[in-house]
């Protein structure tokens, strides 16, 4: 039976994460009656055991597993190869370091069961951090409007085939998640109730590097695809928000502000467009 759901996992040297990612996916609650799924691990430019560990995973009944080994690194190239190989009508794009809850994939599949251009994601939860700096930064970050409203989609996002047909190949950009989300109007985006765990990078230097990359990704989409900005619905922080946060959690606000200030200096600049910070 041809699978109706395809989970695509781009993975570049993710040996420390791919087993846990696949275990969470394969622990998903059952899909709707008659619906099957496949997972495609897109191992791109790996020099570690990512592909071997992925092939060793044992999918349960109703799931297929493919491991595509691509010689060149690059997330966007991996996504293009995955789209070509995927057989499902529902496409779920999942980062290798994200852990889905058992309910998430079935809820995404149900939300995208219509033959229409639709986009969906779950409710993000920041995984517990090891460093005090990251914990403080995260406490403020999860209160920002883009996290607490709308359908942000970082770490995992999904769409119907009809939605994916809105563009050709994935462009060579930094923020593939923002590009994908903004190809759908707000009324075409659905947030399901099920959560997922998303890790934040550890330590001040890594937070600055990743924040700079995120800012560059937003600016790049705005410059190259200004027409997509009509679909942006993230509200701006209201006046007085900073004061309330300062009174409630001064360490969080000061840490966040220090990271934002450091982003503007060249000290923490990365030489590559892709910065995981770990």
C-alpha positions as CSV (number, residue, x, y, z in Angstrom):
1,X,0.0,0.0,0.0
2,X,1.4,3.4,-0.9
3,X,1.9,5.5,2.2
4,X,-0.2,8.5,2.8
5,X,2.2,10.2,5.1
6,X,5.9,10.9,4.5
7,X,8.2,12.1,7.3
8,X,11.4,13.6,5.9
9,X,14.3,14.0,8.2
10,X,17.3,15.9,6.8
11,X,20.4,14.7,8.8
12,X,24.0,15.9,8.5
13,X,26.2,14.2,11.1
14,X,23.3,13.5,13.5
15,X,24.6,10.3,15.0
16,X,23.9,11.6,18.5
17,X,20.3,12.4,17.7
18,X,18.9,10.2,14.9
19,X,18.1,7.1,17.1
20,X,16.1,9.2,19.6
21,X,14.3,11.0,16.8
22,X,13.3,7.8,15.0
23,X,12.3,6.1,18.3
24,X,9.9,9.0,19.0
25,X,8.5,8.9,15.5
26,X,7.9,5.1,15.6
27,X,6.3,5.4,19.0
28,X,3.5,7.5,17.5
29,X,-0.1,6.7,18.1
30,X,-1.8,4.8,15.3
31,X,-2.8,6.7,12.2
32,X,-6.4,6.8,11.0
33,X,-7.8,3.5,9.6
34,X,-6.2,2.6,6.3
35,X,-3.5,5.2,6.6
36,X,0.2,4.2,6.4
37,X,3.4,6.2,6.7
38,X,7.0,6.2,5.6
39,X,10.1,7.9,7.1
40,X,12.9,9.1,4.8
41,X,16.2,9.9,6.6
42,X,18.1,12.2,4.3
43,X,21.7,11.6,5.3
44,X,23.6,14.4,3.5
45,X,27.3,14.6,3.5
46,X,27.6,12.6,6.7
47,X,31.0,11.5,8.0
48,X,29.7,9.7,11.1
49,X,27.3,6.8,11.7
50,X,24.1,8.6,11.0
51,X,23.1,6.4,8.1
52,X,24.0,3.2,9.7
53,X,22.2,4.0,12.9
54,X,19.1,5.0,10.9
55,X,19.1,1.8,8.9
56,X,19.2,-0.2,12.2
57,X,15.9,1.3,13.4
58,X,13.0,-1.1,13.3
59,X,9.8,0.5,12.0
60,X,6.5,-0.8,13.4
61,X,3.7,-2.2,11.3
62,X,2.2,0.4,9.0
63,X,5.6,2.3,8.6
64,X,8.3,2.1,6.0
65,X,11.9,3.4,6.4
66,X,14.2,4.6,3.7
67,X,17.7,6.0,4.2
68,X,18.9,8.2,1.4
69,X,22.7,8.8,1.5
70,X,23.6,12.0,-0.4
71,X,27.3,12.7,-1.0
72,X,27.0,16.4,-0.6
73,X,26.0,18.2,2.6
74,X,23.2,20.8,2.6
75,X,19.7,20.8,4.1
76,X,18.0,22.3,1.1
77,X,19.5,19.8,-1.3
78,X,18.4,17.0,1.0
79,X,14.9,18.4,1.1
80,X,14.7,18.4,-2.7
81,X,16.0,14.8,-2.9
82,X,13.5,13.8,-0.2
83,X,10.6,15.5,-2.0
84,X,11.4,13.6,-5.1
85,X,11.5,10.2,-3.3
86,X,8.6,10.8,-0.9
87,X,5.4,9.0,-1.9
88,X,2.9,10.4,0.6
89,X,0.1,13.0,0.1
90,X,1.1,14.6,3.4
91,X,4.7,15.8,3.9
92,X,6.1,16.2,7.4
93,X,9.5,17.9,7.6
94,X,11.3,17.0,10.9
95,X,14.7,18.1,12.3
96,X,16.7,15.2,13.6
97,X,17.2,16.8,17.1
98,X,13.4,17.2,17.6
99,X,11.3,14.7,19.6
100,X,7.7,14.4,18.6
101,X,5.0,13.4,21.1
102,X,3.0,10.2,20.3
103,X,0.0,12.3,19.4
104,X,1.7,14.7,17.0
105,X,2.0,12.9,13.7
106,X,-1.5,11.4,13.8
107,X,-2.9,14.9,14.6
108,X,-0.9,16.5,11.7
109,X,-2.2,13.8,9.4
110,X,-5.8,14.4,10.4
111,X,-5.4,18.1,10.0
112,X,-4.0,17.7,6.5
113,X,-6.4,15.1,5.2
114,X,-8.1,17.5,2.9
115,X,-7.0,17.9,-0.7
116,X,-6.2,21.6,-0.3
117,X,-3.2,23.7,0.2
118,X,-2.7,23.5,4.0
119,X,0.2,23.8,6.5
120,X,0.3,22.5,10.0
121,X,2.6,22.1,13.0
122,X,2.4,21.3,16.7
123,X,3.0,23.2,19.9
124,X,6.7,23.7,20.6
125,X,8.2,23.1,24.0
126,X,11.8,24.0,24.7
127,X,13.7,21.0,26.0
128,X,15.4,21.5,29.4
129,X,18.7,23.2,29.0
130,X,22.0,22.4,30.8
131,X,23.4,25.9,31.0
132,X,22.0,28.7,33.2
133,X,22.4,31.2,30.4
134,X,20.3,29.1,28.0
135,X,17.7,28.5,30.6
136,X,17.4,32.2,31.3
137,X,17.3,33.1,27.6
138,X,14.6,30.4,27.0
139,X,12.4,31.7,29.8
140,X,11.9,35.0,27.9
141,X,12.0,33.5,24.4
142,X,8.9,31.4,25.0
143,X,7.0,34.5,26.0
144,X,7.6,36.3,22.7
145,X,4.7,36.6,20.3
146,X,6.1,34.5,17.5
147,X,6.4,31.6,19.9
148,X,3.1,32.0,21.8
149,X,0.8,32.8,18.9
150,X,0.2,31.5,15.4
151,X,1.9,28.4,14.0
152,X,5.7,29.0,14.2
153,X,6.7,25.6,12.8
154,X,10.4,25.6,13.7
155,X,11.8,22.1,14.2
156,X,8.8,20.4,12.5
157,X,6.2,21.6,9.9
158,X,3.9,19.7,7.6
159,X,1.9,20.4,4.5
160,X,-0.3,18.8,1.9
161,X,1.0,17.9,-1.6
162,X,-1.3,20.7,-2.9
163,X,0.5,23.1,-0.6
164,X,4.0,21.9,-1.6
165,X,3.2,22.6,-5.2
166,X,3.2,26.3,-4.6
167,X,6.9,26.4,-5.3
168,X,9.4,24.3,-7.3
169,X,12.6,23.2,-5.7
170,X,13.6,24.5,-2.3
171,X,15.6,27.6,-2.8
172,X,19.1,27.9,-1.3
173,X,18.1,30.0,1.8
174,X,18.8,30.0,5.5
175,X,15.3,29.9,6.9
176,X,13.5,27.1,5.1
177,X,10.9,27.0,7.9
178,X,10.0,30.6,7.5
179,X,9.9,30.4,3.8
180,X,7.5,27.4,4.0
181,X,5.2,29.0,6.5
182,X,4.9,32.2,4.6
183,X,3.9,30.4,1.5
184,X,0.5,29.8,3.3
185,X,-2.0,32.5,4.3
186,X,-2.8,32.6,8.1
187,X,-6.2,30.9,7.4
188,X,-4.3,28.0,5.7
189,X,-2.1,27.3,8.7
190,X,-3.3,24.9,11.5
191,X,-1.7,24.3,14.9
192,X,-2.7,21.0,16.4
193,X,-2.7,20.5,20.1
194,X,0.0,17.9,20.4
195,X,3.5,19.1,21.5
196,X,7.0,18.4,20.4
197,X,10.4,19.0,22.2
198,X,12.8,21.4,20.5
199,X,16.4,21.8,21.9
200,X,17.9,25.3,22.3
201,X,21.7,25.6,21.9
202,X,23.8,25.7,25.0
203,X,25.8,28.7,26.2
204,X,26.1,32.4,25.4
205,X,28.4,32.1,22.3
206,X,26.2,29.5,20.6
207,X,23.0,31.5,21.4
208,X,24.6,34.6,19.7
209,X,25.7,32.6,16.6
210,X,22.3,31.0,16.1
211,X,20.4,34.2,16.8
212,X,22.5,36.0,14.2
213,X,21.7,33.2,11.7
214,X,18.0,33.5,12.5
215,X,18.0,37.2,12.0
216,X,19.9,36.8,8.7
217,X,17.3,34.1,7.6
218,X,14.4,36.5,8.3
219,X,16.1,39.3,6.4
220,X,16.9,37.0,3.5
221,X,13.3,35.9,3.0
222,X,12.1,39.5,3.2
223,X,14.6,40.6,0.6
224,X,14.2,37.8,-1.9
225,X,10.5,37.0,-1.4
226,X,8.9,40.3,-0.3
227,X,5.5,39.1,-1.7
228,X,5.4,36.4,1.0
229,X,5.4,39.0,3.8
230,X,1.6,39.5,3.2
231,X,1.2,36.2,5.0
232,X,3.0,37.3,8.1
233,X,0.6,37.4,11.1
234,X,3.0,37.4,14.1
235,X,2.0,40.3,16.4
236,X,4.6,42.7,17.7
237,X,5.3,42.9,21.4
238,X,3.1,45.5,23.1
239,X,4.5,48.5,24.8
240,X,5.4,47.9,28.4
241,X,6.3,44.2,27.8
242,X,9.9,44.8,28.6
243,X,9.1,46.4,31.9
244,X,6.8,43.6,32.9
245,X,9.4,41.1,32.0
246,X,12.1,43.0,33.9
247,X,10.0,42.9,37.0
248,X,9.0,39.3,36.6
249,X,12.3,37.8,35.5
250,X,15.2,40.3,35.4
251,X,17.8,37.5,34.7
252,X,15.9,36.4,31.6
253,X,15.5,39.9,30.2
254,X,19.1,40.8,30.8
255,X,20.3,37.6,29.2
256,X,18.1,38.0,26.2
257,X,19.2,41.6,25.8
258,X,22.9,40.7,26.1
259,X,22.5,38.1,23.3
260,X,20.6,40.6,21.1
261,X,23.4,43.2,21.7
262,X,26.2,40.7,21.0
263,X,24.5,39.7,17.7
264,X,25.4,43.2,16.4
265,X,29.1,42.7,17.0
266,X,31.5,40.7,14.7
267,X,33.0,38.8,17.6
268,X,30.7,35.8,17.3
269,X,30.3,35.7,13.5
270,X,30.1,32.4,11.8
271,X,31.9,31.6,8.6
272,X,29.1,29.3,7.4
273,X,25.4,29.9,6.6
274,X,24.3,26.9,8.6
275,X,25.0,27.2,12.3
276,X,23.7,24.6,14.7
277,X,25.7,25.9,17.6
278,X,26.6,22.5,19.0
